[in-house]
Amino acid sequence: MAYDSGVELQAEVKPAAEFDMEFVPELPNGRAIFPAERNGKFGYLVATGAMTEQCLTELVRHIRSIVRSGSWQQNWREEPSAQQCPAASEHANESVFDMEWRNDLPGGAAVRPDESQGRFVWLVRKGAMTEQCFEEMRAYLIHVVGSGRWSQNWGTRPQTCH
C-alpha cells in the first residue's frame, strides 16, 4: 500500500489550540472586543466598526499561524509553586507582550507581529482599529501573557512538574 506522507501526517498533527475571530453587531457594556477563551479554544468577538475587515483578516491569519506552529502555547493548568517546581517558576513570566501604533506598515498591512525570543509586539497601523479596541485587546493580552496563561515557546520548553 502506498503511503501519502503529507496527507496522513497532517491528519495526525493537532494544533495545541484553535483560534477564531468574528464581527458581532454589538457587545455588552459598549465593549469593542470580547476575548472568549477556554482550554484548547481562543478567539475574539469584535464589535462591528471596532476594527477594519482587513485588520480582522490579518489578525486571524497571523494568530492561527502562531498558535498552530507552537510558537505560543496555552497553559490552563494551575501554576505550581516555586517549592513544587522551581524550573517552571523560573520560566513562568519570561515573555513580554505589547502593542504599538504605527503610522504605516510595509505592504499596506493593517497589523504585523514583531517577535523575538522573550518579546512579542503587535504593530498596528493607525486607523486599522479604534483606540478602545486597541486598549481592550492590549490589556487582555498583557494579562494572559503576564499571568503565564499563554507563553512563548522558542524550542526550549520549560520543565513541567507532574
C-alpha atoms as one frame of an Amber mdcrd trajectory, in Angstrom:
protein
   0.000   0.000   0.000   1.376   3.422  -0.952   1.968   5.892   1.837   0.955
   9.502   1.226   3.045  11.088   3.968   1.688  14.616   3.522  -1.982  13.746
   3.973  -1.536  11.153   6.709   0.917  13.210   8.736  -1.287  16.284   8.583
  -4.182  14.252   9.947  -2.034  13.132  12.906  -0.814  16.599  13.892  -3.254
  18.538  16.054  -2.752  22.214  16.908  -2.273  22.969  20.602  -5.205  25.383
  20.454  -7.673  26.736  17.916  -8.230  30.419  17.146 -11.063  32.349  15.544
 -12.320  35.917  15.440 -15.616  37.340  14.213 -17.590  40.552  13.999 -20.806
  40.892  16.010 -23.283  43.794  15.821 -22.524  44.900  19.396 -21.084  43.728
  22.681 -22.393  44.256  26.229 -21.404  47.421  28.101 -20.181  49.126  24.931
 -17.107  46.900  24.680 -15.135  46.859  21.448 -13.733  43.361  21.797 -14.500
  40.333  23.926 -11.984  37.516  24.368 -13.609  34.105  24.556 -11.107  31.551
  25.778 -11.189  28.068  27.217  -8.832  25.128  27.154  -7.997  24.431  23.524
 -10.035  27.332  22.095  -9.165  31.009  21.826 -10.997  33.737  19.986 -12.391
  37.234  19.934 -15.800  38.689  19.312 -15.308  42.143  17.787 -17.970  44.856
  17.715 -18.644  45.941  14.147 -16.644  49.103  13.462 -14.036  48.453  16.168
 -11.518  47.344  13.543 -11.373  47.118   9.789 -12.164  43.926   7.916  -8.529
  43.922   6.719  -7.267  44.094  10.311  -9.522  41.217  11.414  -8.474  39.073
   8.441  -4.771  39.718   9.060  -5.056  39.066  12.812  -6.830  35.747  12.167
  -4.154  34.691   9.667  -1.235  35.677  11.923  -2.670  34.275  15.161  -3.704
  30.966  13.588  -0.193  30.593  12.205   1.381  31.415  15.568  -0.879  29.047
  17.516  -0.569  26.169  15.024   3.217  26.476  14.857   3.517  26.027  18.607
   5.366  29.357  18.952   2.914  30.205  21.719   1.152  27.737  23.933  -1.901
  27.916  26.117  -1.263  26.941  29.747  -4.502  26.082  31.508  -3.104  24.030
  34.361  -2.685  25.626  37.752   0.735  27.142  38.130   2.908  25.161  40.577
   4.527  26.911  43.472   8.306  27.514  43.455   8.727  24.790  46.084   6.928
  22.232  43.904   8.717  23.003  40.654  11.482  25.619  40.688  12.247  25.251
  36.961   8.639  26.027  35.970   8.553  29.080  38.244  11.751  30.447  36.702
  10.138  30.464  33.245   6.574  31.481  34.204   6.705  35.119  33.088   9.677
  35.317  30.733   7.654  36.515  27.740   6.845  40.188  27.306   3.881  41.310
  25.229   2.794  44.719  23.955   1.021  46.545  21.132   2.222  49.704  19.386
   0.666  52.113  16.910   2.387  52.760  13.586   1.551  55.457  11.043   2.184
  52.960   8.248   3.234  49.325   7.814   5.039  47.692   4.877   2.834  46.494
   2.045  -0.184  48.384   3.367  -0.649  45.860   6.189  -3.098  46.679   8.980
  -1.236  44.673  11.620   2.081  42.823  11.845   3.683  40.693  14.519   7.170
  41.676  15.660   8.614  38.784  17.624  11.932  37.784  19.096  12.781  35.426
  21.920  11.091  36.677  25.079   9.260  39.546  23.333   6.184  39.906  21.126
   4.695  43.190  19.871   1.686  43.680  17.625   2.348  46.646  15.334  -0.989
  48.214  14.415  -1.469  50.761  11.646  -3.392  53.810  12.841  -6.961  53.612
  11.591  -6.973  49.781  11.482  -8.755  49.615  14.841 -10.260  52.059  17.275
  -8.332  53.307  20.292 -10.845  51.481  22.515 -10.351  48.179  20.678  -6.566
  48.612  20.820  -6.608  49.251  24.594  -9.016  46.389  25.378  -7.044  43.896
  23.275  -3.732  45.099  24.687  -4.921  44.846  28.314  -6.233  41.318  27.819
  -3.114  40.048  26.050  -0.773  41.655  28.589  -2.788  39.892  31.315  -2.713
  36.388  29.751   0.990  36.607  28.918   1.964  38.181  32.262  -0.003  35.569
  34.218   1.577  32.712  32.255  -1.715  31.538  30.683  -0.003  31.972  27.301
   3.734  31.511  26.949   6.224  31.832  24.147   7.929  28.614  23.031  11.197
  29.040  21.122  12.101  25.355  21.305  13.274  25.394  24.903  10.124  24.471
  26.762  10.397  24.891  30.499  10.445  21.750  32.568   6.960  20.888  33.807
   6.010  19.201  37.060   3.556  16.321  37.291
